[in-house]
Amino acid sequence: MIENLQGLRKKYWDVRTVQERQLLKLLALLLTPVLLYLIVWQPAHTATTKLRASLPSLYIDADRMRSNAEEIDAMRHLAKPALLDAVSLKASVEDSAERYELKEAISTLDLQEPNAVRISFASVSFELWLRWLRALQLEQHIRADSASVAMLPQAGMVKINATLINGAKQ
């Protein structure tokens, strides 16, 4: 490598006159600050400006992540609801439907082992269905695992087939 550099020096530098060498040294001395500005200072200054502009939103995102992490940690330590078997789940659904005056609207209510029931309504108010489903989730931790909803000609009325479960799928 040193030999290559010495060969280049002999080939290009040593053949120059003293005035050419001095001129090249002066040009190198003058161009060095310009190149340093263009290659180092200007990109760093631009990046710093962009970082200053984006830093407040990054702080907000970090705070949001911290609060979400605290909430997730708190949820991990919550007691898990008891898993109901299909018979108990059916009884809970029937009781709740009776309280919300939906029991007469139920077409079928069948057990599906191990912890699910299949429910269908030929005609029910969509708003009442949603309110009842929300109450099931909040009060008894029963949720819809799957549901199909079809509009009926009457305004606000729907036909529903759903599978309700308590807890996670097994």
C-alpha positions in Angstrom: 0.0 0.0 0.0 2.8 2.4 0.9 4.5 1.4 -2.3 1.4 2.3 -4.3 1.2 5.7 -2.6 4.8 6.4 -3.3 4.3 5.3 -6.9 1.3 7.7 -7.3 3.3 10.5 -5.7 6.2 10.0 -8.1 3.8 9.7 -11.1 1.6 12.7 -10.3 3.2 14.9 -7.7 7.0 14.8 -8.3 6.5 15.7 -12.0 4.8 19.0 -11.1 6.7 22.2 -10.9 7.1 24.0 -7.6 4.5 26.6 -8.5 2.0 24.0 -9.5 2.6 22.2 -6.2 2.1 25.4 -4.3 -1.1 26.2 -6.2 -2.5 22.7 -5.6 -1.7 23.1 -1.8 -3.4 26.4 -1.7 -6.5 25.1 -3.5 -6.6 22.1 -1.2 -6.3 24.5 1.8 -9.2 26.7 0.5 -11.4 23.8 -0.6 -11.1 21.8 2.7 -13.4 24.1 4.7 -15.9 24.2 1.9 -15.9 20.4 1.6 -16.2 20.0 5.4 -19.1 22.4 5.4 -20.9 20.5 2.5 -20.1 17.0 3.7 -20.3 17.3 7.5 -21.8 20.6 8.9 -24.7 21.2 6.5 -26.2 17.6 6.7 -25.7 17.6 10.5 -27.4 21.0 10.8 -30.4 19.8 8.7 -30.8 16.6 10.7 -30.7 18.6 14.0 -33.4 20.9 12.8 -35.6 17.9 11.7 -35.0 16.2 15.1 -35.9 19.4 17.0 -39.2 19.5 15.1 -40.1 15.8 15.6 -38.9 15.6 19.3 -42.2 16.9 20.9 -44.3 14.3 19.1 -41.8 11.6 20.0 -42.1 12.6 23.7 -45.9 12.4 23.4 -45.7 8.9 21.8 -43.3 7.8 24.6 -45.6 9.0 27.3 -48.6 7.3 25.6 -46.6 4.0 25.4 -45.7 4.3 29.1 -49.3 4.8 30.1 -50.4 1.9 27.8 -47.7 -0.3 29.4 -49.0 0.6 32.9 -52.6 -0.2 31.8 -51.5 -3.5 30.2 -49.7 -4.5 33.4 -52.7 -3.7 35.5 -54.9 -5.8 33.2 -52.6 -8.7 33.4 -53.1 -8.8 37.2 -56.9 -8.7 37.0 -58.7 -11.8 38.1 -59.9 -13.8 35.2 -63.6 -14.7 35.1 -64.7 -18.2 35.7 -65.2 -20.3 32.6 -68.8 -21.4 32.4 -69.8 -24.7 30.9 -72.4 -24.7 28.1 -75.4 -25.5 30.4 -74.5 -22.6 32.8 -73.9 -20.3 29.9 -77.3 -21.1 28.4 -79.0 -20.4 31.8 -77.1 -17.1 32.1 -78.1 -16.1 28.6 -81.7 -17.0 29.2 -81.9 -15.0 32.5 -80.3 -12.0 30.9 -82.6 -12.2 27.8 -85.6 -12.3 30.2 -84.3 -9.2 32.0 -84.0 -7.3 28.7 -87.3 -8.6 27.4 -85.7 -10.6 24.6 -86.7 -14.1 25.7 -89.8 -14.3 23.4 -87.7 -13.0 20.5 -85.3 -16.0 20.7 -85.9 -18.5 18.0 -83.3 -21.1 19.0 -80.9 -21.4 21.9 -78.7 -24.5 21.5 -75.7 -25.8 23.5 -72.3 -26.1 21.9 -69.7 -27.8 23.9 -67.5 -27.1 25.7 -68.4 -23.4 26.6 -70.6 -21.9 23.9 -74.3 -21.5 23.0 -75.8 -20.9 19.5 -78.6 -18.3 19.6 -80.8 -17.0 16.8 -83.4 -14.3 16.5 -85.9 -14.3 13.7 -86.7 -10.6 14.2 -85.2 -8.4 16.9 -84.4 -4.7 17.2 -80.8 -4.1 16.3 -80.4 -1.4 19.0 -81.8 -3.7 21.7 -79.6 -6.6 20.5 -76.5 -4.4 20.8 -77.5 -3.1 24.3 -78.1 -6.6 25.5 -74.9 -7.9 24.0 -73.0 -5.1 25.8 -74.7 -5.9 29.1 -73.7 -9.6 28.7 -70.1 -8.6 28.2 -70.0 -6.2 31.1 -72.0 -8.2 33.6 -71.2 -11.8 32.9 -68.2 -11.8 30.6 -70.2 -13.4 27.8 -69.3 -12.2 24.3 -70.2 -13.0 20.8 -67.6 -15.2 19.2 -69.3 -15.0 15.8 -72.5 -13.4 14.5 -74.3 -13.0 11.3 -76.8 -10.1 11.0 -79.3 -9.7 8.2 -81.6 -6.6 7.7 -85.3 -7.1 7.7 -87.8 -5.0 5.8 -89.0 -3.3 9.0 -86.8 -0.3 10.0 -84.3 -1.2 12.7 -85.2 -4.9 12.8 -82.7 -7.7 12.0 -82.3 -11.4 11.9 -79.4 -12.7 14.0 -77.5 -15.9 14.3 -74.7 -15.8 16.9 -72.4 -18.0 18.9 -71.9 -16.7 22.5 -69.0 -17.8 24.6 -67.6 -17.1 28.1 -63.9 -16.7 28.3 -61.3 -17.8 25.7 -61.8 -20.4 23.0 -60.5 -23.8 24.1 
